[in-house]
Amino acid sequence: MTQFFKYHGAGNDFILIDARTKKPVLSQQDIKTLCDRNFGIGADGLMYLLPANDFDFEMKYFNSDGYEGSMCGNGGRCIVSFAYDCDIKKSHYHFVAIDGEHSADILEIKGNEKQVSLQMQDVQNVEKIDNHLVLNTGSPHHLSFCKSLDKKNVFAAGKSIRYSEKFKAEGINVNFIEQNKNQLFVRTYERGVENETLACGTGVTAAAIGAYIKSRKKFTSYQIKTLGGNLRVSFKAENSSFTEVYLEGPAKFVFQGTIQI
């Protein structure tokens, strides 16, 4: 039997497993089954909380296809909340993930929900392709700015870009952004999930940086609406370099249980 915990960050939901004392034995197919919304628990991804020398913990993230993924921002906030609930009780955390070191702060606790601020990686290279932007915020992202985003078929449009000749080999997350000054509405098609998710942390981070680059009036803090809730991204910008990048939003415990694989 495998004990699991379910969390979500703005509707981006995850299965979490405490693997600090017991080595994980789940196969790629096991993880895919657990994340299946009809035949398993259901989630956008699965994470292990692992021990790590010189850090509070290591985050190991898998997409819902069962394969190890790149950095997940909402997952990072959720695993900080999970670490606190697993008696790593701190207000400031220092952990390591696939893209390197991260720091995070728990800003507020209300019942099963914590407000978590996660420091993301610095961003320096932003590529312009036609009228679109491509950048990496721990995961690769394609940005398209548009109007009437609520009416857009994000699954079809996102899939066509993700599997286009330029991106199909390694894949890319595809974001569609509607901007009103420093207010953004973001919808994301995620590789590995191969569908639209209710929110994407690295995606909204990329969207905020893209909005800064695109706009004449510059903001360094953005309020972001996703289908699953509200997030905030802030950063420092100098020339083409973005540092002190923070993703802030809720991370909520949903339920726990055991499942036989």
C-alpha positions in Angstrom: 0.0 0.0 0.0 1.2 3.5 -0.8 0.3 6.4 1.3 -0.4 9.6 -0.6 -1.4 13.2 0.0 -3.3 15.4 -2.4 -2.6 19.1 -2.7 -3.5 21.8 -5.3 -2.2 25.3 -6.1 -4.8 27.3 -7.9 -6.4 24.1 -9.2 -3.1 22.7 -10.4 -3.3 19.4 -8.5 -0.6 17.0 -7.3 -0.1 13.7 -5.6 2.6 14.0 -2.9 4.5 11.1 -1.3 6.9 11.4 1.6 9.9 9.4 0.5 12.4 10.6 3.1 12.8 7.2 4.8 11.5 4.8 2.2 13.0 4.6 -1.3 10.3 5.2 -4.1 9.5 2.2 -6.2 6.8 3.5 -8.5 7.4 2.8 -12.2 6.5 5.2 -15.0 3.3 3.3 -15.6 2.4 3.3 -11.9 2.7 7.1 -11.8 0.7 7.5 -15.0 -2.0 5.3 -13.5 -2.1 7.2 -10.2 -2.5 10.5 -12.0 -5.3 9.1 -14.2 -8.6 10.8 -13.3 -10.6 7.8 -14.2 -8.5 4.8 -13.0 -6.3 6.4 -10.3 -6.3 9.2 -7.8 -6.2 11.9 -10.5 -3.6 14.7 -10.7 -1.6 16.9 -13.1 1.6 15.4 -11.6 3.2 13.5 -8.7 6.0 14.6 -6.4 8.4 12.9 -4.0 9.6 14.7 -0.9 13.2 13.4 -0.6 16.0 14.0 1.8 18.9 16.2 0.6 22.2 17.2 2.2 22.5 20.9 3.0 18.8 21.5 2.0 15.5 21.1 3.8 14.5 18.6 1.2 14.6 17.6 -2.5 11.6 18.0 -4.8 11.3 15.3 -7.5 8.5 16.0 -10.0 6.8 13.7 -12.5 4.2 14.8 -15.1 0.9 12.9 -15.4 2.4 10.8 -18.3 4.7 9.2 -15.6 8.0 10.7 -16.8 10.1 13.0 -14.8 9.4 16.6 -15.6 11.1 20.0 -15.5 10.4 22.5 -12.7 6.8 23.0 -11.7 6.1 26.3 -9.9 2.7 25.4 -8.4 4.2 22.1 -7.5 7.1 23.8 -5.7 4.6 25.8 -3.6 2.6 22.7 -2.8 5.6 20.7 -1.7 6.6 23.5 0.6 3.2 23.3 2.2 3.5 19.5 2.3 6.9 19.7 4.0 5.4 21.9 6.7 2.6 19.4 7.2 5.3 16.6 7.4 6.8 18.4 10.4 9.5 20.3 8.6 8.0 23.3 10.3 9.7 26.5 9.2 8.7 29.9 7.8 11.6 29.9 5.3 12.7 26.9 3.2 15.7 26.1 1.1 15.3 23.1 -1.2 16.6 21.7 -4.4 14.7 20.7 -7.6 15.7 19.6 -11.1 16.5 23.2 -12.1 18.6 23.9 -9.0 18.2 25.6 -5.7 15.0 27.4 -4.6 13.9 29.4 -1.5 10.4 29.8 -0.3 8.4 31.4 2.4 5.1 30.5 4.1 3.4 33.9 4.4 0.1 32.9 6.0 -1.7 29.8 7.2 -5.5 29.5 7.2 -6.8 26.0 7.9 -5.7 23.6 5.1 -4.4 26.5 2.9 -1.1 28.2 3.0 0.0 31.3 1.1 3.5 30.4 -0.3 6.0 32.7 -2.0 8.5 30.7 -4.1 11.7 32.1 -5.6 12.1 31.0 -9.2 15.2 30.9 -11.3 16.6 34.0 -12.9 15.7 34.6 -16.6 18.1 36.1 -19.1 17.4 34.6 -22.5 14.1 35.5 -24.1 13.7 34.5 -27.8 11.4 36.4 -30.1 9.7 34.2 -32.8 7.4 36.2 -35.2 5.0 37.8 -32.7 5.6 35.3 -30.0 8.1 34.9 -27.1 9.9 31.8 -25.9 11.7 31.6 -22.6 12.6 29.2 -19.8 11.5 29.8 -16.2 12.5 26.3 -15.0 10.4 24.9 -17.8 10.3 26.1 -21.5 7.3 28.3 -22.4 5.8 29.7 -25.6 3.8 33.0 -25.1 1.1 34.3 -27.3 -0.8 37.5 -26.4 -4.5 37.6 -27.5 -7.9 39.0 -26.9 -11.2 37.2 -25.9 -9.1 34.5 -24.2 -12.2 33.0 -22.5 -13.5 32.0 -25.9 -10.2 30.4 -27.2 -9.8 26.7 -27.8 -6.6 26.4 -25.8 -6.4 22.7 -26.2 -6.4 22.8 -30.0 -4.3 25.9 -30.4 -1.8 24.8 -27.7 -1.4 21.3 -29.1 -0.7 22.6 -32.6 2.2 24.7 -31.3 3.5 22.1 -28.9 3.6 19.5 -31.7 4.8 21.9 -34.4 8.0 21.0 -36.3 10.1 23.4 -34.2 9.0 22.2 -30.8 7.7 18.6 -31.1 11.0 16.9 -30.3 11.4 18.2 -26.8 8.0 19.7 -26.3 7.0 23.1 -24.9 4.4 24.6 -22.7 2.1 27.0 -24.6 0.6 30.0 -22.9 -2.1 32.4 -24.1 -2.3 35.7 -22.3 -4.8 38.5 -22.2 -3.3 41.7 -20.7 -4.8 44.8 -19.1 -1.9 46.8 -17.7 -0.5 44.7 -14.8 -3.6 42.4 -14.8 -3.1 39.2 -16.8 -5.4 36.3 -17.6 -3.4 33.2 -18.5 -4.4 29.8 -19.9 -1.8 27.1 -20.5 -1.5 23.9 -22.5 1.1 21.8 -20.6 3.5 19.3 -22.2 3.6 16.0 -20.2 0.0 16.5 -19.2 -0.9 17.1 -22.9 -3.9 19.2 -22.0 -4.9 22.5 -20.6 -4.4 22.8 -16.8 -6.3 25.1 -14.4 -3.0 26.9 -13.7 0.7 26.7 -14.4 3.2 28.3 -12.1 6.2 28.5 -14.4 3.7 29.6 -17.1 2.3 32.6 -15.3 5.9 33.5 -14.3 6.9 33.5 -18.0 3.7 35.4 -18.9 4.6 38.2 -16.4 8.1 38.5 -17.8 6.7 38.5 -21.4 4.2 41.2 -20.5 7.0 43.3 -19.2 9.0 42.9 -22.4 6.0 43.5 -24.6 4.6 46.6 -22.9 5.6 50.2 -23.2 4.6 50.9 -19.6 6.7 48.6 -17.4 5.4 46.8 -14.3 7.5 44.5 -12.1 4.5 43.0 -10.3 1.6 41.3 -12.0 -1.7 40.0 -10.6 -2.6 36.9 -12.6 -6.0 35.2 -13.1 -6.1 31.5 -14.1 -9.0 29.2 -14.5 -8.1 27.8 -11.0 -7.5 30.9 -9.0 -5.3 34.0 -8.6 -1.5 34.2 -8.5 1.1 37.0 -8.2 4.4 37.3 -9.9 7.1 39.9 -9.1 10.7 40.4 -10.2 13.5 42.9 -10.7 14.3 43.8 -14.3 17.6 45.3 -15.6 18.2 45.4 -19.4 17.3 41.8 -20.5 17.9 40.2 -17.2 15.2 39.2 -14.7 16.2 38.4 -11.1 14.5 38.0 -7.7 11.6 36.3 -9.5 8.8 35.3 -7.1 5.7 33.3 -7.6 3.1 33.7 -4.9 -0.3 32.0 -4.3 -2.2 29.4 -2.4 -1.2 25.8 -1.7 -4.0 23.7 -0.2 -4.2 20.3 1.3 -7.2 18.4 -0.1 -7.1 14.8 1.3 -4.9 11.8 2.0 -5.2 8.1 1.7 -3.6 4.8 0.8 -3.8 3.0 -2.6 -2.6 -0.4 -3.8 -0.6 -0.3 -7.0 
